[in-house]
Amino acid sequence: MPLKHYTFVLDCILKGLFGVPELSSPEGFQEAQEKALQETEQLVQKACTTPPGPQIVMIFDQLSDALCRVADLADFVKIAHPDFAFREAAEEACRNIGTMVEKLNTNIKLCQSLKQLLANKEVMDSLDPETRQVAELFMFDFEISGIHLDEEKRKKAVDFNVKILDLCNQFLIGAHLPNKIDKHILPEHIRYNFAVEGNYIQIAGLHADCSDDLVREAAYKIFLYPNAEQLRCLEELLTSRNHLAQLVGYNTFAHRALQGTMARTPEKVMQFLETLSERLFQRTLKDFEMMEGMKKKLNPQNSKLMPWDHPYYSGVLRAERYNIEPSLYCPFFSLGACMEGLNFLFNQLLGISLYAEQTEKGELWCEDVRKLAVVHENEGLLGYIYCDFFQRADKPHQDCHFTIRGGRLREDGEYQLPVVVLMLSLPHSTRSSPTLLTPGMMENLFHEMGHAMHSMLGRTRYQHVTGTRCPTDFAEVPSILMEYFASDYRVVNQFARHFQTGQSLPKIMVSRLCESKKICAAADMQLQVFYAVLDQLYHGEHPLTRSTTEILKETQEKFYGLPYVPNTAWQLRFSHVVGYGAKYYSYLMSRAIASMVWKQCFVQNPFDRAMGERYRREMLAHGGGKEPMLMVQGMLQKSPSVEDFVDALVSDLDQDFETFFMDSE
């Protein structure tokens, strides 16, 4: 059954991207910026002349909304729009709005108006908890930008922020650039695996799934060969972040970045990572032994396990033991079936339905994008999801959720509906079949839809804390929780049907898929621990006592176990250092919480409406308007410790998925 159509009367004529009238052409970004900056000036004046009260918080949120409506949209367009002119205009808009934000965060008069509110105990006591939290978050933004500094240092803080933004963009570009090498250096029989340009071979990735050990080794050594310019960029980025943190009063950038998160301090993060690493150590060794045994079996002449072997041989072991060839599963996971599965799940848990929505000319950036209306059975329209699901030239090969417009209660009493984009890289349908997803693609679809539901249901009064605008180590919880639903036969059985025969996906195939995920799972998690520790060390005490490559080598040997390969610099491809600086641990901590929520609340019945409503009430509804640990406590009825986090992750490695299926019969 296709998703239903649901039509609404819109309050404006949609004729530009996302219905923004100015954005019918790239030049419209300039107009949208100017409009936002004019509105900003008026709101700053208003904030500076309004007496202490809840109105101050509302004005600050309007300010945030005026800038985010352009910046968030531009953040997406600059990487995803097929037209270079649009991407370039969006990039410029991001830079200009970012500079304005940094200036506002060091505006003394603006800060003073908020300070007066926070200092007025009588008024503060009269505010609801969400308004108090948002007022404190706005003040925190001022403080981490150095509002307490003298004018010269404040200017320096703004300059550092602008410089860091430019370095981040530069590093991201460099992290994805291919490396090239004279083709005659490589053995002739493996050259066809790579792109050839004249006398050079270009290597743009690690070729981790290639069955030829020599191809993977060559790709690893060449793609990760150090680039002096990229190395300088990383070092300058880390140094600038540290200078900024110390300028505004923090010991390290990690201390600044972790304010307001669940972990709170770098010390707590390292305690979590070290405890987890200790618990994983013996399991990881066994995983490496299994991989090395498989390599010895397939390549007796060169059986030492190396970093380029881990992804490939763990995959070989999974396939050999459980026969999980993706082509066996794809026919059961058509895109339409998967979307119906999500629709059914959300309807059962939350009373929400997804409806296909008609779009206006100029609203979309690509003709295969689809728009969904998210509708609650009692509350009506909650927001819109644009589904940019298919591969195209120049589109990044990454699965992402983008907030385009945050939800908030407007001054006229109406609710500003949230708008998000889900971006995937799915294959197009063919003459003989619809779009078919591998199990990994299906799981990623569920993951990203978890973010979208957070955006739709985090219906806060203030857009500054709407939906996924919450601490990073909490933001991944709703998306990772959806992966548990995607692995449960009771859920999968609702939608997984062979696109030709209508046959249900056999239970044993889901069981094999789930069991296969435990093969080498300890080593996979150990790799994530290594990345997270490296991230903490790079953003810890400065100046760094050794080069970033020497730190990589030592950390790899201590927290991973496979040897460092000389003349490689993996850190120069570590693009997460940009968006997740000092917060890469968030994936692991969020997974631990998602695991606890699943086991305590949904494992008995993944369609439990009462639990779904509790999940919405305790965790999704608040966005970032409530301290994350309080949300976790509300859901789990306890405050988890570091040991609880680690126990949850390690117990997942042993979890007997089959017991879930047997219970459901």
C-alpha positions in Angstrom: 0.0 0.0 0.0 1.6 3.3 -1.0 1.8 6.2 1.5 -1.4 8.2 1.5 -1.6 11.7 0.1 -2.4 14.5 2.5 -2.9 18.1 1.3 -2.7 21.2 3.4 -3.4 24.8 2.6 -0.1 26.6 3.0 0.3 30.2 4.3 2.5 31.2 1.4 2.9 30.5 -2.3 5.8 28.0 -2.6 8.1 29.0 -5.4 11.6 28.7 -4.1 13.7 26.0 -2.4 11.7 24.6 0.6 9.0 27.2 -0.2 11.3 30.2 0.6 10.3 32.7 -2.1 13.8 34.3 -2.4 15.5 31.0 -3.2 14.2 30.6 -6.7 17.7 31.4 -7.8 21.2 31.4 -6.3 21.2 35.2 -6.0 18.3 34.8 -3.6 20.7 33.7 -0.8 22.0 37.3 -0.8 18.5 38.6 -0.4 17.6 36.0 2.3 20.8 37.0 4.2 20.1 40.7 4.0 16.5 40.1 5.2 17.8 38.0 8.1 20.4 40.5 9.1 17.9 43.4 9.0 15.6 41.4 11.2 18.5 40.7 13.5 19.3 44.4 13.9 15.7 45.2 14.9 15.6 42.3 17.4 18.9 43.3 19.0 17.5 46.8 19.5 14.3 45.4 21.0 16.2 43.0 23.3 18.4 45.9 24.6 15.3 48.0 25.5 13.0 45.3 26.9 12.8 45.0 30.8 13.7 41.6 32.4 11.0 39.0 31.8 10.1 36.0 29.6 9.8 38.3 26.7 13.6 38.6 26.7 14.0 34.9 26.1 11.4 35.0 23.3 13.3 37.8 21.6 16.6 36.0 21.8 14.9 32.9 20.3 13.5 35.0 17.5 17.1 36.2 16.9 18.3 32.7 16.8 15.4 31.7 14.4 16.0 34.6 12.0 19.7 33.5 11.5 19.1 29.7 11.6 16.4 29.9 9.0 19.1 30.9 6.5 22.1 29.2 8.0 20.5 25.8 8.4 19.1 25.7 5.0 22.4 26.9 3.5 24.3 24.2 5.4 22.3 21.6 3.5 22.3 23.4 0.1 26.1 23.9 0.1 26.7 20.2 0.0 23.7 18.7 -1.7 22.4 21.0 -4.4 23.3 19.7 -7.9 23.8 23.3 -9.2 27.3 24.7 -8.3 26.0 28.3 -8.3 23.5 27.4 -5.5 26.2 25.5 -3.6 28.6 28.5 -3.8 25.9 31.0 -2.8 24.9 28.8 0.1 28.6 28.5 1.2 28.9 32.3 1.2 25.7 32.6 3.2 27.0 30.2 5.8 30.2 32.2 6.2 28.3 35.5 6.6 25.7 34.3 9.0 28.4 32.5 11.0 30.4 35.7 11.3 27.2 37.6 12.5 26.6 34.9 15.1 30.1 35.3 16.5 29.6 39.1 16.7 26.3 38.8 18.5 27.9 36.4 21.0 30.3 39.1 21.9 27.8 42.0 22.0 28.0 43.5 25.5 24.7 45.3 25.4 22.8 42.3 24.2 24.4 40.1 26.9 23.6 42.7 29.5 19.9 42.4 28.8 20.1 38.7 29.4 22.3 39.1 32.5 19.7 41.4 34.1 17.0 38.7 33.6 19.2 36.0 35.1 20.1 38.2 38.0 16.4 38.9 38.8 15.6 36.1 41.2 11.9 36.9 41.4 11.4 36.9 37.6 13.6 33.8 37.2 11.6 31.9 39.8 8.4 32.7 37.9 9.7 31.2 34.6 8.8 27.7 33.6 11.8 25.2 33.5 12.2 25.3 29.7 12.4 29.1 29.6 15.0 29.1 32.4 17.0 26.4 30.6 16.9 28.3 27.3 17.9 31.6 29.0 20.9 29.8 30.6 21.9 28.2 27.3 21.9 31.6 25.6 24.1 32.9 28.4 26.4 29.9 28.0 26.8 30.9 24.3 28.0 34.3 25.4 30.4 32.9 28.0 32.1 30.4 25.7 32.6 33.2 23.2 34.4 35.3 25.8 31.8 38.0 26.6 33.6 38.5 30.0 36.8 39.6 28.2 38.0 43.1 27.4 37.2 44.5 24.0 40.6 43.5 22.4 40.3 39.9 23.6 36.6 39.7 22.5 37.7 40.7 19.0 40.4 38.1 19.2 37.7 35.5 20.1 35.6 36.5 17.1 38.7 36.3 14.9 39.5 32.8 16.2 36.0 31.6 15.6 36.0 32.8 12.0 39.5 31.3 11.5 38.3 28.0 12.9 35.3 28.0 10.6 37.6 28.5 7.6 40.1 25.8 8.8 37.2 23.3 9.3 36.0 23.9 5.7 39.5 23.5 4.4 40.1 20.3 6.4 36.9 18.7 5.2 37.8 19.4 1.6 41.3 17.9 2.1 40.0 14.9 4.0 38.1 13.8 0.9 40.7 14.6 -1.8 42.2 11.6 -3.6 45.9 10.9 -3.6 47.7 10.1 -6.9 50.7 8.1 -7.7 52.7 7.1 -10.8 50.9 4.1 -12.1 54.1 2.2 -12.8 54.8 2.0 -9.0 51.8 -0.3 -8.7 51.8 -3.9 -10.0 50.0 -4.0 -13.3 47.5 -6.7 -12.3 45.9 -4.5 -9.7 45.8 -1.1 -11.5 42.3 -1.7 -13.0 40.9 -1.4 -9.4 41.7 2.4 -9.4 41.0 5.4 -11.6 43.7 6.0 -14.1 44.6 9.5 -15.4 47.4 9.4 -17.9 50.5 8.2 -16.1 48.8 8.5 -12.7 46.5 6.4 -10.6 44.0 8.3 -8.3 43.1 6.6 -5.1 40.0 8.2 -3.4 39.3 5.7 -0.7 40.4 2.6 1.3 38.7 -0.1 -1.0 38.0 -1.8 2.3 35.6 -4.4 0.7 38.0 -5.5 -2.0 38.9 -9.2 -1.8 42.5 -8.7 -3.0 44.8 -8.1 0.0 47.3 -6.2 -2.2 44.6 -3.8 -3.5 43.5 -3.0 0.1 47.2 -2.6 1.2 48.0 -0.3 -1.7 44.8 1.8 -1.2 45.6 2.1 2.6 49.2 3.2 2.2 48.5 5.6 -0.7 45.2 7.2 0.4 46.6 7.7 3.9 50.0 9.0 2.8 50.7 12.2 4.7 49.8 15.5 2.9 51.9 18.4 4.3 49.2 21.0 3.6 46.5 18.9 5.3 48.8 18.2 8.2 49.4 21.9 8.7 45.6 22.6 8.5 44.9 20.0 11.2 47.6 21.3 13.5 46.4 24.9 13.0 42.8 23.9 13.7 43.7 22.1 16.9 46.0 24.9 18.0 43.3 27.6 17.2 40.6 25.7 19.1 42.9 25.4 22.1 43.8 29.1 22.0 40.1 30.0 21.8 39.2 27.7 24.7 42.0 29.1 26.9 41.2 32.7 25.9 37.6 32.3 27.2 38.7 30.5 30.4 38.8 26.8 29.8 41.8 24.5 30.3 41.4 22.8 27.0 39.0 22.8 24.0 37.6 19.5 25.3 36.6 21.2 28.6 34.8 23.9 26.6 33.1 21.4 24.1 31.8 19.1 26.8 30.0 21.8 28.8 26.3 20.9 29.0 26.7 17.3 27.7 25.9 14.1 29.6 29.6 13.4 30.1 30.3 17.0 31.3 34.1 16.6 31.5 37.0 15.1 29.5 38.0 13.2 32.6 34.5 11.4 32.7 34.8 10.7 28.9 38.2 9.1 29.4 37.0 7.1 32.4 34.2 5.8 30.2 36.5 5.0 27.2 39.2 3.3 29.4 36.7 1.2 31.3 35.1 0.1 28.0 38.5 -0.7 26.5 39.5 -2.8 29.4 36.2 -4.8 29.2 36.7 -5.3 25.4 40.3 -6.2 25.4 40.2 -10.0 25.6 37.2 -10.2 23.3 39.0 -8.0 20.8 42.0 -10.3 20.8 39.8 -13.2 20.1 38.2 -11.3 17.2 41.7 -10.5 15.8 42.7 -14.2 16.1 39.6 -15.2 14.1 40.3 -12.7 11.4 44.0 -13.7 11.3 42.9 -17.4 11.0 40.7 -16.5 8.1 43.5 -14.5 6.4 45.9 -17.4 6.9 43.4 -19.7 5.2 42.9 -17.4 2.2 46.4 -16.0 1.9 48.9 -18.4 3.6 51.9 -16.5 2.3 51.1 -13.2 4.1 48.8 -13.9 7.0 49.7 -11.2 9.5 46.6 -9.1 10.3 46.9 -5.5 9.3 44.6 -2.4 9.7 43.4 -2.7 6.1 42.2 -6.3 6.8 39.8 -5.7 9.7 36.7 -4.5 7.7 37.2 -7.2 5.0 37.9 -10.3 7.0 35.3 -9.5 9.6 32.8 -9.4 6.7 34.1 -12.7 5.3 33.7 -14.3 8.7 30.1 -13.0 9.0 29.2 -14.2 5.5 30.8 -17.6 6.0 29.1 -18.4 9.3 25.7 -17.0 8.6 25.3 -16.7 4.8 24.1 -13.1 4.9 24.8 -12.3 1.2 23.0 -8.9 0.7 21.5 -10.1 -2.6 19.5 -12.7 -0.6 17.9 -9.9 1.5 17.4 -7.0 -1.0 14.3 -8.4 -2.7 12.5 -8.3 0.7 13.5 -4.7 1.4 12.0 -2.5 -1.4 12.0 1.1 -0.4 8.2 1.2 -0.5 8.0 -1.7 1.9 10.5 -0.2 4.3 8.6 3.1 4.3 5.4 1.3 5.0 7.2 -0.5 7.9 8.2 2.8 9.4 4.7 4.2 8.9 3.3 1.2 10.7 5.8 1.4 13.6 5.3 5.1 14.2 1.5 4.7 14.0 1.6 1.9 16.6 4.1 3.5 19.0 3.2 7.2 18.6 -0.1 7.6 16.7 1.8 9.2 13.8 1.3 8.6 10.0 3.5 9.7 7.0 1.7 11.1 4.0 3.1 11.9 0.5 2.7 15.6 -0.1 2.4 17.5 -3.3 5.2 20.1 -4.0 5.2 23.3 -5.9 7.5 24.2 -8.8 10.9 25.3 -7.6 10.5 23.8 -4.1 12.7 20.8 -4.8 16.4 20.8 -5.8 16.1 17.4 -7.6 13.1 15.8 -9.2 13.4 12.5 -7.4 13.1 14.2 -3.9 9.9 13.3 -2.1 8.1 15.4 0.6 6.3 13.7 3.5 3.8 15.3 5.9 4.1 14.0 9.4 0.6 13.8 11.0 -0.5 12.9 14.5 -3.9 11.2 14.9 -5.1 13.9 17.4 -2.7 16.8 17.1 -2.7 17.1 13.2 0.2 18.2 11.1 3.6 18.1 13.0 6.0 19.0 10.2 7.6 18.0 6.9 10.3 15.6 5.9 12.0 16.0 2.5 13.4 12.6 1.4 16.5 13.0 -0.7 17.1 9.3 -1.0 18.8 8.6 -4.4 22.3 8.6 -5.7 23.3 11.4 -8.1 26.5 12.9 -9.4 28.3 15.2 -6.9 26.0 14.1 -4.1 28.0 13.2 -0.9 27.9 9.5 -0.2 26.8 9.9 3.4 23.5 9.4 5.2 22.5 12.5 7.1 19.6 14.4 8.8 19.5 18.1 8.3 17.3 20.6 10.2 16.0 23.2 7.6 13.7 25.0 9.9 13.3 24.5 13.7 9.9 24.3 15.4 8.8 27.1 17.8 5.8 28.8 19.2 5.4 32.0 17.1 4.4 35.4 18.5 1.0 35.0 16.9 0.3 31.8 18.9 0.7 29.5 15.9 3.4 26.8 15.9 6.2 27.1 13.3 6.3 23.6 11.9 9.7 21.9 11.7 11.2 21.0 8.3 14.0 18.5 7.9 15.8 16.6 5.1 16.9 13.0 5.2 19.7 12.3 2.8 20.6 8.8 1.7 22.5 7.3 -1.3 20.1 4.6 -2.5 20.1 3.0 -5.9 17.4 4.0 -8.4 14.7 1.6 -9.4 15.2 -0.3 -12.7 12.8 -1.6 -15.3 12.7 -5.0 -13.6 12.6 -3.9 -9.9 11.9 -1.1 -7.5 14.6 0.4 -5.4 15.9 -2.5 -3.2 17.8 -1.9 0.0 20.6 -4.0 1.5 20.1 -4.8 5.3 22.6 -2.0 6.0 20.7 0.5 3.9 17.5 -0.5 5.6 19.1 0.0 9.1 20.5 3.4 8.0 17.0 4.5 6.8 15.6 3.6 10.2 18.5 5.4 11.9 18.0 8.6 10.0 14.2 8.5 10.5 14.9 8.3 14.3 16.5 11.8 13.9 13.5 13.0 11.9 11.0 11.9 14.5 13.1 13.6 17.2 12.8 16.8 15.1 9.1 16.4 14.6 8.2 15.5 18.3 10.7 17.8 20.0 8.0 20.5 19.9 9.6 23.0 22.2 8.4 26.6 22.6 11.9 27.8 21.5 13.6 26.8 18.2 17.0 27.2 19.9 16.3 23.8 21.6 13.9 22.2 19.1 14.3 18.5 18.2 17.9 17.5 17.6 19.3 20.8 19.0 20.5 19.1 22.1 23.9 17.9 23.4 25.7 15.6 20.9 26.0 12.6 23.3 22.2 12.6 23.6 21.3 13.5 20.0 22.2 10.1 18.6 20.0 8.1 21.1 16.7 8.3 19.1 18.4 7.3 15.9 20.4 4.4 17.4 17.3 3.2 19.2 15.7 2.8 15.8 18.4 0.4 14.8 17.2 -2.0 17.5 13.7 -1.8 16.0 15.1 -2.5 12.6 16.8 -5.7 14.0 13.7 -7.1 15.6 11.8 -9.8 13.7 8.4 -8.7 15.1 9.0 -5.3 13.4 10.7 -6.6 10.3 7.9 -9.1 9.8 5.4 -6.3 9.4 6.9 -5.1 6.1 9.7 -7.3 4.7 8.0 -8.9 1.7 9.6 -10.2 -1.5 8.8 -7.6 -4.1 7.8 -10.2 -6.7 6.2 -13.1 -4.7 4.9 -11.3 -1.6 6.6 -13.9 0.6 7.6 -12.8 4.1 11.3 -12.7 5.0 11.9 -16.0 6.9 12.5 -15.6 10.6 15.7 -17.6 10.3 17.2 -15.0 7.9 16.5 -12.2 10.3 18.0 -14.3 13.1 21.1 -15.0 11.0 21.5 -11.3 10.2 21.3 -10.3 13.9 23.7 -13.0 15.0 26.2 -12.1 12.3 26.4 -8.6 13.8 28.0 -10.0 16.9 30.9 -11.5 14.8 33.9 -9.3 15.4 31.7 -6.7 17.1 34.2 -6.3 20.0 36.9 -5.4 17.5 34.6 -3.0 15.7 33.7 -1.3 19.0 37.4 -1.2 20.0 38.1 0.7 16.8 35.5 3.3 17.8 37.1 3.6 21.2 40.5 4.2 19.5 39.0 7.0 17.4 37.2 8.6 20.5 40.4 8.5 22.6 42.4 10.0 19.7 39.8 12.8 19.5 40.1 13.5 23.2 43.9 13.6 23.1 44.0 16.0 20.1 41.6 18.4 22.0 43.3 17.9 25.4 46.4 19.6 26.8 48.3 21.9 24.4 50.9 22.3 23.1 50.8 18.7 22.1 53.9 16.9 23.4 54.3 14.9 20.1 53.2 15.2 16.5 49.6 14.2 15.7 51.0 11.2 13.9 53.1 10.1 16.9 50.0 10.4 19.1 48.0 8.4 16.5 50.7 5.6 16.6 50.8 5.4 20.4 47.0 5.5 20.7 46.4 2.9 18.0 48.8 0.5 19.7 47.2 1.0 23.1 43.5 1.3 22.3 43.2 -0.7 19.1 45.8 -3.4 18.8 46.6 -3.6 15.1 50.0 -2.1 14.2 50.5 1.5 13.0 51.6 1.5 9.3 54.7 3.8 8.8 54.3 6.8 6.5 50.5 6.9 6.9 48.4 9.6 8.7 44.9 8.4 9.2 44.1 11.5 11.2 44.2 13.6 8.0 41.1 11.7 6.8 39.3 11.9 10.2 36.6 14.3 9.0 34.6 13.9 12.2 37.2 16.1 13.9 35.3 19.0 12.4 31.7 18.4 13.5 32.5 16.2 16.5 35.6 17.9 17.9 36.1 16.3 21.5 32.7 14.6 21.1 33.4 11.5 19.0 32.7 9.4 22.1 29.0 10.4 21.7 28.3 7.5 19.4 29.3 5.0 22.0 27.5 6.8 24.9 24.3 7.2 22.9 24.4 3.6 21.9 24.7 2.6 25.6 21.6 4.6 26.5 19.7 3.3 23.4 20.5 -0.2 24.5 19.2 0.4 28.0 16.0 2.0 26.7 15.4 -0.9 24.3 16.0 -3.6 26.9 14.0 -1.9 29.6 11.1 -0.5 27.6 10.6 -2.1 24.2 12.2 -5.6 24.1 9.0 -7.2 25.5 6.8 -5.5 22.9 8.2 -3.2 20.2 4.7 -1.8 19.5 3.8 -0.9 23.1 1.9 2.3 22.8 2.2 3.2 26.5 6.0 2.9 26.2 6.0 4.8 23.0 4.1 7.7 24.7 6.4 7.5 27.7 9.4 7.7 25.3 7.9 10.7 23.6 7.1 12.4 26.9 10.4 11.7 28.7 13.0 11.9 25.9 11.7 13.2 22.5 9.4 16.1 23.6 12.1 18.3 25.3 14.6 18.6 22.4 17.5 20.4 24.2 15.2 22.2 26.6 16.0 19.9 29.5 19.2 18.5 30.8 19.9 15.2 28.9 20.7 13.2 32.0 17.3 14.2 33.5 15.6 12.9 30.3 17.5 9.6 30.6 16.6 9.3 34.3 12.9 10.0 33.5 12.9 7.2 30.9 15.0 4.6 32.8 13.8 5.6 36.3 17.5 5.7 37.4 20.7 7.7 36.8 23.1 5.4 34.9 26.8 5.3 36.0 29.8 4.8 33.7 29.7 1.1 34.7 26.1 1.0 33.5 27.0 2.5 30.2 29.8 0.0 29.7 27.6 -3.0 30.9 25.0 -2.1 28.3 27.5 -2.0 25.4 29.3 -5.2 26.4 26.0 -7.1 27.1 24.9 -6.3 23.5 27.9 -8.4 22.3 26.4 -11.4 24.1 22.7 -10.7 23.6 20.9 -13.8 22.2 18.6 -12.2 19.7 16.9 -15.6 19.1 15.2 -15.3 22.5 13.4 -12.2 21.3 12.0 -14.1 18.4 11.0 -17.1 20.3 9.1 -15.0 22.9 7.1 -13.4 20.1 5.7 -16.6 18.7 
